[in-house]
Amino acid sequence: MRSLKAAREVCEKFHPGLLAELEALPRAEREAAGSPVVEIYRRHGGPGLLVPAEHGGHAAGPLAAVRVQRALGAASPSLGVATVMHHFTVAMLFSLAGTAERLTPAQRKVLGAVAGDGLLLASGWAEGRTEQNILAPAVVAERVPGGYRVNGTKKPCSLSRSMDVLTASVAVTDPDGRTSLALLLIPAGSPGISVEPFWRAPVLAAAQSETVRLADVDVPEDLVIRSTPEDHDRLDDLQTAGFTWFELLTTACYTGAASALVERVLTAGRGTAAERAELAVRAEAAVALVEGAARAIAGGVSGDEAVAAVLVARYQVQDLLGRAVDQAVEMLGGIAFIGSPDVVQLAASVRALAFHPPSRSSAAAGLAGYFAGEPLRLS
C-alpha cells in the first residue's frame, strides 16, 4: 500500500530499525500482555519523537508524527495506542513550555529528561466511568502543606507498567469554592502508587492499560499544572493542546491498523480490481482526513478551530475505517479469518477507536454550537 510504505519510511527516518525489530516478533506476541514492544520502542528513541530539538528530541511535526503513528499502528496497534498517550502528553506540556509562567522549573526538568533519559509519560485521564466527562475528573486532590494529596484510581491507564511519570488529571477546589482542572506530574515510584490488573480483552493487551491506584500520594506544588480557562465551560490552552494531539495521533494509529488489513487484500489480489480500488479509496480517504488535519495544525490552525478540525477528522475516519475493515475481512475470506489470528486482532483493534473520548454523542452539542458560530464547549 503506497501511503503505508511512505509512513514506514518516515518511521524509519526517526527510529531506524524499530519496525524491523517489531516485525521480527509474531504479531500474537507483539499484542499479548507482557509483550516487549514498549521497551523495544524506548530503545529506539521513541519517547523523544515530539520533543523539541533543543531538548534532545526528534522535533517531529504533526504530519511526520501521524505518519509514524500510522506505521506503528500497522505493526502493533497496542504499541501505537500506548505511545499516543505518551506523545499527546509530551506535546501538550511542551506547548506550554514557551509560556514562562505556565511551567515551573521542576516541570521543565521532567520534560528535559524525556528524550535524553527515554522517560515514558503515562496519561491518567480516564477513570473507568461510562460517558465520562474527562474534563471533570472524579479524582480529587486535597490541599496539604507544600502541595496536594491525591486519592483515587485512573483506569484504563496505558503504559501503566512501563511509565516513569504519571500525568494525572484531578479536580482541585479554588479559593472561591469552584472546582477546576489540574494536571499532576507524579514520579511513578512515588509512595502510594500501585498498578492492578484491569484490561481483560485479548486485543490491545500490550498497551498495558491497567488500573493505577493512588492512595495518599503527595505531589509537591511545583509538579502541579493548573488550568486557566476563559470560563469554566471552555477549553483552555492546556486542554486544547491535549485534545488536538490526542485525537490526531489516536486516529492515525487506528488508521494504521486498518491499513494493515487493506494491504493484505491488495498484496493477495483478493476480489476484483473494482473491489480492491473501492477498498483502497476508502482507506486513503481516511488517511487524507488525518493528514489534512495534521497539515492544518502545522500551518497554524489552533484553539477551538484545531480541536474541531481533529474531531471532524476522527469521527469521519471512524466511519470509514469501520466500513473498510468489514470489506477487507470479507474479501480476505473465511479461511483467512479462521486460520490467521492476525486478521482477527487487527479487525478487533480498529473498533476501539469508537471508545476513546470524547464520544460522538457527548461532543455533538458542542460541535453543533461551534459550527453555528459559538465557542467550542465539550463535555
Secondary structure in CASP SS format (residue, H / E / C, confidence):
PFRMAT SS
TARGET T0000
AUTHOR 0000-0000-0000
METHOD secondary structure of the structure
MODEL  1
M C 1.00
R H 1.00
S H 1.00
L H 1.00
K H 1.00
A H 1.00
A H 1.00
R H 1.00
E H 1.00
V H 1.00
C H 1.00
E H 1.00
K H 1.00
F H 1.00
H C 1.00
P C 1.00
G C 1.00
L H 1.00
L H 1.00
A H 1.00
E H 1.00
L H 1.00
E H 1.00
A C 1.00
L C 1.00
P C 1.00
R H 1.00
A H 1.00
E H 1.00
R H 1.00
E C 1.00
A C 1.00
A C 1.00
G C 1.00
S C 1.00
P C 1.00
V H 1.00
V H 1.00
E H 1.00
I H 1.00
Y H 1.00
R H 1.00
R H 1.00
H C 1.00
G C 1.00
G H 1.00
P H 1.00
G H 1.00
L C 1.00
L C 1.00
V C 1.00
P C 1.00
A H 1.00
E H 1.00
H H 1.00
G C 1.00
G C 1.00
H C 1.00
A C 1.00
A C 1.00
G C 1.00
P H 1.00
L H 1.00
A H 1.00
A H 1.00
V H 1.00
R H 1.00
V H 1.00
Q H 1.00
R H 1.00
A H 1.00
L H 1.00
G H 1.00
A H 1.00
A H 1.00
S C 1.00
P H 1.00
S H 1.00
L H 1.00
G H 1.00
V H 1.00
A H 1.00
T H 1.00
V H 1.00
M H 1.00
H H 1.00
H H 1.00
F H 1.00
T H 1.00
V H 1.00
A H 1.00
M H 1.00
L H 1.00
F H 1.00
S H 1.00
L H 1.00
A H 1.00
G C 1.00
T C 1.00
A C 1.00
E C 1.00
R C 1.00
L C 1.00
T C 1.00
P H 1.00
A H 1.00
Q H 1.00
R H 1.00
K H 1.00
V H 1.00
L H 1.00
G H 1.00
A H 1.00
V H 1.00
A H 1.00
G H 1.00
D H 1.00
G C 1.00
L C 1.00
L C 1.00
L E 1.00
A E 1.00
S E 1.00
G E 1.00
W C 1.00
A C 1.00
E E 1.00
G C 1.00
R C 1.00
T C 1.00
E C 1.00
Q C 1.00
N C 1.00
I C 1.00
L C 1.00
A C 1.00
P C 1.00
A C 1.00
V C 1.00
V E 1.00
A E 1.00
E E 1.00
R E 1.00
V E 1.00
P C 1.00
G C 1.00
G E 1.00
Y E 1.00
R E 1.00
V E 1.00
N E 1.00
G E 1.00
T E 1.00
K E 1.00
K E 1.00
P E 1.00
C E 1.00
S C 1.00
L C 1.00
S C 1.00
R C 1.00
S C 1.00
M C 1.00
D C 1.00
V E 1.00
L E 1.00
T E 1.00
A E 1.00
S E 1.00
V E 1.00
A E 1.00
V E 1.00
T E 1.00
D C 1.00
P C 1.00
D C 1.00
G C 1.00
R C 1.00
T E 1.00
S E 1.00
L E 1.00
A E 1.00
L E 1.00
L E 1.00
L E 1.00
I E 1.00
P E 1.00
A C 1.00
G C 1.00
S C 1.00
P C 1.00
G C 1.00
I E 1.00
S E 1.00
V E 1.00
E E 1.00
P C 1.00
F C 1.00
W C 1.00
R C 1.00
A C 1.00
P C 1.00
V C 1.00
L C 1.00
A H 1.00
A H 1.00
A H 1.00
Q C 1.00
S C 1.00
E E 1.00
T E 1.00
V E 1.00
R E 1.00
L E 1.00
A E 1.00
D E 1.00
V E 1.00
D E 1.00
V E 1.00
P E 1.00
E H 1.00
D H 1.00
L H 1.00
V E 1.00
I E 1.00
R E 1.00
S C 1.00
T C 1.00
P C 1.00
E C 1.00
D C 1.00
H C 1.00
D C 1.00
R C 1.00
L C 1.00
D C 1.00
D H 1.00
L H 1.00
Q H 1.00
T H 1.00
A H 1.00
G H 1.00
F H 1.00
T H 1.00
W H 1.00
F H 1.00
E H 1.00
L H 1.00
L H 1.00
T H 1.00
T H 1.00
A H 1.00
C H 1.00
Y H 1.00
T H 1.00
G H 1.00
A H 1.00
A H 1.00
S H 1.00
A H 1.00
L H 1.00
V H 1.00
E H 1.00
R H 1.00
V H 1.00
L H 1.00
T H 1.00
A H 1.00
G C 1.00
R C 1.00
G C 1.00
T C 1.00
A H 1.00
A H 1.00
E H 1.00
R H 1.00
A H 1.00
E H 1.00
L H 1.00
A H 1.00
V H 1.00
R H 1.00
A H 1.00
E H 1.00
A H 1.00
A H 1.00
V H 1.00
A H 1.00
L H 1.00
V H 1.00
E H 1.00
G H 1.00
A H 1.00
A H 1.00
R H 1.00
A H 1.00
I H 1.00
A H 1.00
G C 1.00
G C 1.00
V C 1.00
S C 1.00
G H 1.00
D H 1.00
E H 1.00
A H 1.00
V H 1.00
A H 1.00
A H 1.00
V H 1.00
L H 1.00
V H 1.00
A H 1.00
R H 1.00
Y H 1.00
Q H 1.00
V H 1.00
Q H 1.00
D H 1.00
L H 1.00
L H 1.00
G H 1.00
R H 1.00
A H 1.00
V H 1.00
D H 1.00
Q H 1.00
A H 1.00
V H 1.00
E H 1.00
M H 1.00
L H 1.00
G C 1.00
G H 1.00
I H 1.00
A H 1.00
F H 1.00
I H 1.00
G H 1.00
S C 1.00
P H 1.00
D H 1.00
V H 1.00
V H 1.00
Q H 1.00
L H 1.00
A H 1.00
A H 1.00
S H 1.00
V H 1.00
R H 1.00
A H 1.00
L H 1.00
A H 1.00
F H 1.00
H C 1.00
P C 1.00
P C 1.00
S C 1.00
R H 1.00
S H 1.00
S H 1.00
A H 1.00
A H 1.00
A H 1.00
G H 1.00
L H 1.00
A H 1.00
G H 1.00
Y H 1.00
F H 1.00
A C 1.00
G C 1.00
E C 1.00
P C 1.00
L C 1.00
R C 1.00
L C 1.00
S C 1.00
END
